[in-house]
């Protein structure tokens, strides 16, 4: 009887309306629940064996290495950190730079943001050592890494709160909340806020979300002090991940267009705003240039390959979006809907739509012509995670458009389906059912998910029989 009643509620649409009302009434609680879920998934993975004995891995080992060397050793000598964090086969390929130091081409910004959480870990380690536990105060143990990576997940959560706030500037709570949760759970971000939070992507999302939120608040013609705060947040974007620099062009393009329509504005105030913006960004970015100077010999030498061999102007940008090798749309179809939403946004907010679309296009073009466009070991389009705050606005426009046309049931079912799709992809990728680096097949993309479920069910049955 209860089952029949639930079916009737679902059929007459009240279930879907109730779901929309829940999103309208408790958006922050729902977002917080997703954050708690991410932290619990991460904590559940901690006891399991890790290949290198650390929770930080891949590129994350290099982002993390800044913390113990600067905060505990008070230098930029990575020899002992690399010996502990980097697998031996990779360590043997690292050569000293022209300064005689081991290089680190990965940006320092994530380590800067992680610092409070790492210090919490250090306090815990000192307390445990004082209590008689055999804990090393070298910054390498789980007592340091767990708080630091929870901090990374927390920055991701803060980024999504900022994304929700930006969406609320244009849309109602339910549309904004659904879009924020949907894009979190159905894109590559969920992987990098749970399984590999030592990568820079959660911090990158936070920095870009903060920058876009401030731009939307101050546009179209920021005052001088607003340019200063925009510059500070833009500098943080650069400090965390330099390829995200294209987002810093949006306020400049926006202001130039606004100046064109307000020619009476004095040119000196325009120039002063741009100068303050650039100077503030440079101040925040200065620590990275100092690190480059110490490690690589010049403030412009990042350690990444430079010159024509690192870029391929003839590379097809479309593969960045549609390739089965981590293509953005192929792996995360929710972002197709987000792109459609940016077009829908044009009807009511033309300048926003054009600039957000332009910002996304800049990122696709920049990453698409780089030789490492696929991101190596990558869960989907991780190289474009800084575009998520902008794409979320497009997805909110799509959701709002659907709600206004009484398509609540359809859009909620679609959201659940794409979240499930991404969750199955997560399991495929994490547990080796598909390659982490190579191009996957169409069969792996579609039928592979069902084959994986069948295999997992068989394994569970075997365990039960034992």
N, C-alpha and C positions, 0 to 999 in steps of 0.2 A: 504493500500500500504506500509506504514511504517512497519507494522507488518510482511508483507510478506517479505520485504527486510531483516528485523532482523532475520527471520527464515532462509532465504537463507544464510546469513552470518554465522549463527550457524552451518548450515548443511555442508557448504564447509570448515569448520575448521578455517576460519580466525578469528572468535570470540575467539576461544581457543588460537590461536597463539597471538592474541592481549593481552589476559589476561596474557600469559607468558611474553610478552614484558613489560607489566605494572609492573609485579613483578621484572623484571630485571632492570627497570629504576628507580623505586620509592620504594625500599624495606623499607627504614626507615620511609617514609611517611605512608606506609601501616601499619607498626608496631605501629607507633604513633597514627594512627586512631583507632586501636584496644584498645590502652591504654585510649584514650579519651572516647571511647565507655564504657569501664569498669568504669571509673570515673563517667560518666553520669548515668549509671545503678545504681551505689552505691548512688549517690546524689538523684536520683529519689525515692529510697527506704527510705530515711531519714524521710520524713514527715509521713510515715505510722506508725501505732501503733506498739510498740515492747513489747513483753510479760513482760520483766523486766524493761522497761523504759530506756534501754541503747542500744547503737549501738554495744557495745562489749558484747559478750555472750559466753556461753559454756566455753571451755578452754581459749578462748580469754580474759575472765574477769580476769583470773589469770596472763596471760602475761601482760595485761594492768595495773594491780594493782601495779606493780613495779614502774611505772612512778610517780603517785602522792605521793606514800610513800617515794620514794627516793628524788625526785626533789622538792617537796613542803613541806613534813613533815620532811625530812632529817632523816628518820629512816627506820627500817624494821618491823614496827608494822602494820600489815594488818587489824587490827580490824575495823577501820572506813571504809576502802576500801571494805572489804568483806561485811560489813553491807549494803553498797550501791549497790555493783555489783553482789553479789551472791544471788540467790533465797533462801528464808528462809528454804525451805525443804532441800536444800543442805548445807546451812550454819550450820544447827544443827548437821550435821555429821562430821564437821571439829573439830578435837581435838588438843589441844596444843601439841607441840613436847617436847622432853626431855629438851629443853632450856627454856620452858615456853612461847614460841612464837607460833603464828599460822603458820603452815607450808605453803610452796609454792613449790611444786615439779616441776613446769613448769619452763623452762629455761629462763634465763635473757636476752639472745641475742636479741630477737625481741624488747624488751624494749630499749636496747642500740641503736639499729638502728632507732627506732621510736623517740628518744629523740628530735632531731631538730624540728620535726613536732609538737610534744607535746608542746614544748616551743613557737612555733608560736601560738598555741591555747591559751597558757597562756598570751601572749602579747595581743591577740585579746580580751581575757576576761578582762584584766586590762583596756584596752581601752574602752570597753563597760561599765565597771563599772564606770570609770571616767566620761563617758558621761551620767550617770544617770540610766543605765539599771540595773535591779535586777539580777546580775550575781554572782554566787558563785565562789570564787577563790580556789576551792578544787580539781580541776582536774577531776571532775566527769561529768560535763555537756557536751552537744553536741558541744559546742564551743571548747572543748578540743578533743573530740572523732572524730569529722569529719576530722580535719587536720591530726590527727594521722593515721586514717584508709586510708585517701588518700595517706599518706606516705607509708603505707604498699603496696597499689596498685602500687605506684611508684617504690618501690623496685622490685616488680614482673616485671614491665616493664623494669627496668634496667637489670634484670636477662635475659629477652628474648633478649635484645640487645646484651648481652654477648653471649647468645646461637647462635644468628645469626652470630656474629663475629667468633665463633668457627666453625660453619658450613662453613663459607666462606674460611676457611683454606683448605678445600677439594673440595668445589663445587661452582658453579657459583651463581650469585645473585638470580636468579629466583628460583632455587632449594632450596637455603638456606632460602629465604623469605617465600616460600610456606610452607616448613617444620616447620618453627618457628610459623607462624600464625596458621597452621593446628593443631599443637600439643597444642597450647595455647587454642584454641577454642573447641577442640574435646577431651580434657582430663579433669580431675578434677580441674586443675589449674584455669579455668575460674570461677568456683564457688568460689574459695578462693581468687580471685582478684576482686570479686564483692559482693557477698552475705555475706560472712563470712571472711572478710579481717582482722578481729582481731585475727584470728588463726595465727600460726607461719609459715604457708606454703609458703606464698609469700616471706618472708625473707629467709626461708630455700632454696627456689629455687634460689634466688639471691646469697646467700653465696656459694652454690654448683656450680652454673654457673661461678662465679668468680674464684673459686678454679680450676675447670677444664680448664677454659680459660688460666689461668697462667700455669698450668701443660702442656698443649698443646704447649704453647709458649716456655717453658724452656726445655722440654724434648729433648733427653732421659737422658742426664747427666747434670743437672743444675749446674751452678757455685755456689760458696758459697753464694753470695748475693742473688742469685735466690732461693736457698733453704730457705733463711731467709723470703723472700716475700711469698713463698709457705707456710711456716710455719704460718705466720701471717694470711693468708687467710684460712688455715686449722683450725686454732684456732677459727676463726669466724664461720666456719661450726659447730664446737663443741659447741660454745657459744649459737648458735641459736637452735640447735636440736641435742642432743647427739647421737641418733641412726644413724645419718648420718656419724658417725665416720669412717665407713668402706671405704668411698671414699678416706680417707687419706692414705690408703694402696697402692693406684695405683702408685704414684710417686716412692715409695720405691721399689715395685716389678719391675717397669720399669727400675729404675736405677740399680738394682741388675742384671737384665738381660743384660743391656748395659755393665756393668762392666765385666760380663762373657765373652763378646766379645772383650773387651778392657783391657786385663789383665795387660797391661803395665802401666795403670793408678795407681798412688801410693795409697796404702790402707789408708794412713792417710787422704788424701783428701776426700776419700769416707766416712770414719768415721766422719770427721769434718762436712760434708754436712748433714749427718743424725742427728748429734747432734744439729746443728744449726736449722734444720727443727723442731725437737722435742721441743727444748727450746723456739723457737718463738711461736709455737702453745700453749705451756704451759703458756707463758706470757699473751697471749690474753685470754686464758681460766681461768686465775687466779681469775678474779672477780666472776665467777660462784662458784668456790671452796670456796671463802670467804663467799659468800651468804649461801652456804650449811653449812659452819661451824657455822655461826651465827644462822641460822634457825633450823638446825637439829643436831648440836653438833659435826659434823665431816666433813672434807673436801671431804670425799668419800661417804657421806650419802646424796643422792639426794632427798629422800622422797618417791621414788617409791618402791614398794615391791621388796625385794631381796631374793634370794634363789631359790631352785628348783621349788617351787609352782608357780613362775612367768613365768616359761619357760616350754615348752612341746616339748621335742626332738622328740617325736613320731608323732607330728602334720604333716599332709600332706602339703608339700610346694605347691602342685598343687592348693590347694583351695585358696591360696593367689592370684593366677592368674585367676582361672576359676570359683570360687564360685559365686553364685548369691547374696551372702552377701558381696558386695563391692569388688568382685574379679576384678583385674586390667583389664584383657582382656575381661571379660564378660561385664563390664560396659563401657569400653573405647577401642573398637576394633582398633582404630588408632594405639594403642601401639603394636598390633600384627604386623602391617606393619612396625613399627619402629624396632621390633625385627628381622624381616626378613631383614630389611635394614642393621642391624649390621652384619648379615651373609654376605650380599652382599659387605659390606665394606672390608671384608677379602680378596677379590680378589686383591685390590689395596693397602690396608693399613693393613697388617696382624696384626702387634703389636697393633695398635689402636683398631682394631676390637676385638681382644682377651681381651685386658684390659678393654674396655668399657663393653663388655659382662660379664667379671668377676666381675666388679664393680656392675653391675645390679644384678647378681646372689648373690653376698654377701648381698645386701639389701633384696632380696626376702627371703633368708635363715634366716637372722637375724630377720626380722619382722615376718616371717612365723612361727617361733617357739615361739614367744611371745604370752602370753595369750590374749593380746589386739590387735591381728593382724588385726582385721576388722575395728578398729578405732572408735567403738561405733557409735555415730551419724556421719556418713561420707558420703560425696558425692563421691562414687566410691573408688578407691584405693588411698586415701589421704596419707596413711602412706608411700607411695613410691614416693611422689612428688619430693623428692631430686634426683630421677633417671631421671627426665624429661630432664635435660641438656644432659645427655648421650644418652637417647632415641631419642632426637631430631636429633642427628648426624646420627643415624640409619635411621630415617625417611627421612632426607635429602638425604641419599644414595639411598633410595627407589625411591624418587621423581626424582633424577638425572638419575637413571637407566631407569625410565619410559620416561622421556623427550628425552633421547638419542634413544629410540626405537619408536619415533613418537607416543607415547601414551599420549600426552598432554591432549587431550580431556578426555580420560578415567580417568586419575589421578585427574584432576580438578573436574570432576563430582563426583568421589569417595570422594574427600576432602569435597565438599559441602554436600554430603549425610551424612558423618560421623559427620560433624559439626552440621547439622540439628538434627541428632540422639541425640547428646550430649545436644543440646539446649532443646529438648523435655524432655530428662531425667532431666535436670535442673529444668524445670517447674514441672514435676512430683514430684520430691524430695522436692522442696522448698514449694510447696503449698499443700502437704499432700496427693497426689494421691498414693504414695507408702510409706512404712515405712522407717524412717530414720535410724533405728537401726537393724531391723530384716531382715532375708533373704526374698528377693522378689520372686515372682513366675515367671515362664516362660511366663505366660499370661500377667503379668504386664510388663515384659521386652519388649515384642513385641506388642501385641494387646492393652495393657494398654495405649500406647501413642495415638492411634486412639480414644480409648474410652475417654481419657482425652480431646482431641480436640473436640469431640462431646459434652461433658459436658460443656466445655467453650463456645462453640457456642450457646448452649441452654441458658446459663446464660446471654450471651450478648443479645440474642433475648428477654429474659424476661425484661432486663433493658430498651431496646428500646421500648417495648410495654407499659412500665410504663410512 
